Amino acid sequence: MKQTNWIALHGESFRGARVLVTGGAGFIGSHLVEALTALGSSVVVIDNLVGGSEENITPFKPQFVQASVLDESAVALATAGCKYVFHLAALGSVPHSVARPREYHDVNVTGTLNVLEAARAAGVQRVMYAASSSAYGDTPQLPKVETIPPAPLSPYAANKIAGEAMLAAWSASYGIDTASLRYFNIFGPRQNANSAYAAVIAAFAKAILAGKPPIIYGDGLQSRDFTFVHNAVHANLLAARNTTPLGGEVINVACGRSINLNQLAPLMAEMLGRPDLKPVYAEARAGDVKHSLADLTRAKAMLGYEPIVDFETGLKPTVEWYRSVL
């Protein structure tokens, strides 16, 4: 896959701007750091390296603060002088949140409070928040439109909805502009496969490369709007440079297309040269959503967002990256 040309897409919009990426050493955060660096920003990263790795950002040479978003003074220090804040720091697993709800609340809700308060004190122009399509729960309506009432099925989803509400409230109460970008199943290089709760594309890659059949939890008919990571980066950049206030709006970020796991598993097995590895099925997991597909009308209207990398185009470099590291 040809590397995304961020300058062709975003020009000089970020050159010289000091920006903070919380969770910037993580999967999505590090891709955002890479794009902002290419665009000439002065990038600050705060990350406690629980879910991320410094290796993800070393090539881009940001200012790095190793700390949790629960450390108020560290967050304040990292935010000082920033024009934009991209808040991606979070604990991110649905099943893990079911097992450890208090820890998830602390990091994902109190951590967001700390980021918003630091941004307010620093006079930041806009905060972009990594929201989640898990907010929609298992509501049967497809595609998912932002006006659907939230229906969280896990503590993680509840945390993310709380964050959206806080961003809207801070925008209304304190005049700091904000936007909540609801990601749908982001995938790509640097997504951790070495976790019991790894995202499905990462988990499938790890199994197949180890010569094992991929495990599908449930019947495999569950479908996802798999979204290559550069689409999420693009949406963040569009939101940051938007010329009109976003006012804490919730905006879907996805491809607007669904793929089920019974389609995904053989496709990845074929790409990795192991078409003989057929999936095995296990009991469905608590908090998992059956179907997920985004309506992108608001994203197009408010941000001018269109996906820049489709599913198959993004899956190829993702699979090759796993082949190189696993």
N, C-alpha and C positions, 0 to 999 in steps of 0.2 A: 504493500500500500504506500502510495506517495505521501510523504509527510504533509500534514495540513499547513497551509501557508497563512499564518495568523496575521501577518502584515497586510496581505491582500484583503483579508476579511475586515480588519479593524484599524488599519492605517496607523496614524500617529496618536490615536485616542488615549493611550496609556503612557506615552513616552515621558519619562521624568517624574511620573506620579509615584508617590510612596504608597504601597498597598500592603495590607496584612492578609495572610491566608492562615486561618486557624486549621489545625490538622493538615498542614501543608506537606508533611512528610508521608502522608498516607496515599492511597491509590488515586482517588480523584484529585485531591489537593496537589499532589506532585505534578500532575498533568497541567493543572491551572498555573502552578509556579513556572513550569516550562514555557507556557504560552505567554505569560506576563513578562518573563525575562526576555523572550524573543521580541516583545513589543516595546522594550526599553524601560520597563518599570523598575523602581527600586523596591524589591520584594522582601518583606519580613515574614518569617514563618514561626509560628508557635506550635509545638507538638511535643507530647511527652513520650513519644516513640512506643507507646503500648501497642498500637495497631499499625504504626508506620515505621519507616526505616530511613535513617539519614542518607543511606546510599541512593534513595529515590531522588534526592534533591542536590546531592553533592555536585553534579555536573553544572548546575545552574547558579550556584554560589549565592544563595539568598542570605540575608542576615538571619541567623537561626537562634531562636530562644527555646531551649529544652525545658518545657514546663507544661503543666496541665492548665486547662482553662478554668479550673477551680482555684488557681493561684491568682488572686485578684491583682496583686502588685505586678506580677509578671505580665498579665494581660494588659494592664494599663501602660506599662513600659513599652510593650510591643506595638500598641495602638497609637501611641503619641506621634503626631505629625502625619498620620495616614489620611489619604483622601478617600480610599475605599477599604472596606473590610469584607472579606469572603469567609463566612463562618461555616467551615466544614468539619470541625472537630466534633467527634461524637463516638459513642459506643454503638456499633451498628448491626448487631445480629438479633433477629426476631426471637429465635429459640433461646438464645443466651439471656435476653431481657426477661423472658418468662422465668428463668432460673434465678436471676439476680436483679429484681425490680428496683431496689433502693439504690444500688450503684448506678444503674442506668438513669434513674431520675436525677441523681446528683450531677453526673457529668452532662447529660443532655439538656436538662432544664436549668439547673443552677449555673452550669457553665455558660449557657446562652444568656442568662441574666447578666453574668459578669462581662461578657463580650459587648452586650448592648450598653451597659453602663459605662464601660471604657470608651466605646465609640461616641457616646453622648458627651462625655467629658472632653474628648479629644476634638470634637467638632467635625467628625467624619461626615462626608457628604452622603454616603449611602452604604447600607449593609445588605449583602446578599446572603441568604440562609439556605443551607442544604436541607430542604424538606423532603418528605418521602411519600410515595404513592401508597404506602401501607396505611395512610390516613383514610383511604376509601374503604378499608376492610373488605368484606365479602359482599358488598352491595351488588346486586345482579346487573344493574345498568351498565351497558357498554356502548360506546367508549366512556371512560371516566371523565366527567366534566367537573370543573372546580366548584360548581355550585351544589354538587351532591353533599349532603350533610356528612361530616366525619363519622366514621364508625370503627374505632380502633379495636383490633383483636389481640393486641399485645401491649405490654408496657412500652416497648420501643415506639410503636405507633402513637400511643398516648403522649409520650415525650415529644415526638415530632410535631404533633398537633398543638401542644402547649407552646412550643417554640414559635409556630406560625402566629398564634394568638398574641404572644409577647411582641413579635415584630410589628404586627398591626397596631398594638397598643402604644408602643414606643413612638411609632410614626405619628399617631394621632395626638399623643400627649406631649411629646418633646420636640416635634418638628424634624426628627432625623429620618431621612427617607430610607425605606426598607423594601425588600422583596423576598418572598419565599418561593424557591424553585423546587417543585415537587418532582424528584427524580424517579424514573421508572427503570428499575433493573439495569443499572449502569454496569458495563463490563469493559475490559481492555487489559493491555499490558500493565503489570505491577499490582494487579488485584491478587491478594493473598490466597493461595490455595492450601496453605498449611494450617488450617483451622478446622476443628470439628464442625464449625458452623459456616464453612466457606460458601460463597455464592455459587450458584449451580454451575455456571460455565467453568469457573475455577476448579470446582470439585470434580466435574466430569473430566477435565484435562488431566488432573492429577491421577485419577483412577486409570484412565486409558493409557497414559504414559508409563504407568507402573504395571501394565499388562493385566489390569483388573477390569471387570465390567462396571460401567457407571451405575450408581444406585439412584433410582427414582423413588421418592417418597410419595406414595399415593398411586393413582392409576396412570399418571403421565399425561393425562388430558389437560392438566393445569397449564394455562398459557400465560406468557409474559410479553411485555413490550420491551424486548431487549434493546438497549440503547448504548451505542459505542461512546466511550468516555469523551471523545472530542466534541460530541454534541452537547454534553453537559458543560464543558469548558466554554464553548461558543455561547451558550445561553447565559452563563455568568457574565461574560464580557459584554454581551448585548445589554443585559440588565444594568450593569455598572455605568455604561456610557449613554444610557437612555436620556433623552433631553427633557422629558417630562416626568414629574414625580410618579413613583409607582405605589406609594401609599400603603405599603404592607400587603399588596395583593399576592395571592397564591397563584402560581403559574406552572402548569405542567411542562415537564421537559422529557421528551421521548422521541420515538420515531413514528408513532401512530400506526404500528403494525404488530400483530401478535403471532407468536410461534409457540407451539406446545412442546413439552419435554420429550414426548415420543418422536417428534421431528428433530429436536436438537441433538439427542444422544447419538443416533446413527450418522448424522451430518458430521459431528465432531470426530466420531470413530473413523469415518472415511477420511477426513482431513489429516488425521494423525496416523493413517496407514494401518489401522486395526479394525476394518469393517466386521471382523469376526466377533468383536466384543459387543454382545447384545446386552442391553440394560437389564438389571434385576430390580425387583420392586420390593419396597418395604412400607411399613405403616406410615400413613400421612402424619405430618408433624403439627403440634399445637400452634395456632396463630398463623399458619400458612393460608394464603389467599388463593382461591381457585383460578380466577381469571383477572388479567390486568391489561388494559389497553387504554391509551391516552387520547383524549380529544385535544388537539393543538390549536384550536381557534383563538383562544386568548393569547397564547404564546406568539402567534403570528401577528395578532392585532396590536398587542402592547409592546412587543420586543422586536418584531420583524423576524422572529425565529422560524427557521426551517432546518430540519436535520441536514447536516453536511456530510455525514458518513452513514451509509445504509448498513443493515445487519450483516449481510454476507461479506461486504468489503471490510468491515471492522473485525469480523470473526477470524479472518485469515491471519493478520498480524498478531492477534491475541493468541491464537493456537501456536504460532511460531515462537512467540515469546515464552510460553509455557514449555515448549520443546527445548528451548535454550537454557532454562533455569531449573527444571524439575528432573 
